[in-house]
């Protein structure tokens, strides 16, 4: 059975003033894909995601979500997507329960059903004991778990994740990785952006590397490994982005650290 195309970028170019951030990007994403979207800082990763979320406009080309051009759509497509940003501003004066109820309401979920579902999901993450505590008292990992739950409460068809494992303990990372694998198996689409190469390598069934505003590589890890004759995704990343000075920089850094102070 042919998989449905969920996202398509057609000749997308984006500038901020005189700075060219993305140039002539073409990309198709299908149901069940777990896209590892990687690139150096400033390569255009976050801009790409924010355009697909409808948070950034003023671009050339077309972005289609669920077959509809965003330039012609209203906000209703957002009911089918979830988003975990890298640096989210939570409402710290709310409790976790209040925050999740608020997010559920934005997606049109019935209050009592959403409250019960949120409680059960918090139990799975072992944070149900603080559901009535204010978010201002939460650790980074606990806040991240609340964000992940909020992105999935409405059972979205597409999930955009920007460094979603930040602050999580090892066991929680394993749980989230398995959640994503099972969602993918059910036909959900995951757009996953991270700087942690070994996690991207393990979690993605397709990797898209963006560099200097262009797609520098697109394929499975095995395909990229064969094309570039490199061992790890980090090696492939360094090769394609032209960065090979990490050892020399580290040696210089350590030498400075070890200098005797006058």
Buried (B, 14 or more C-beta within 10 A) or exposed (E): EEEEBBBBBBEBBBBEEEEEBBBBBEBEBBBBBBBBBBBBEEBBBBBBBBBBBBEBEEBEBBBBBBEEEBEEBEEEBBEBBBBBBBEBEBEEEBBBBBBBBEBBEEBEBEEEEBBEBBBEBBEEBEBBEBBEBBBEEBEEBBBBBBBBBBBBBBEBBBBBBBBBBBBBEEEBBEBBBEBBBEBBEEBBBBBBBBBBBEBBBEBBBBBBBBBBBBBBBBBEBEEBBEEBEBEEBBBBBBBBBEEEEEEEEEEEEEEEEEEEEE
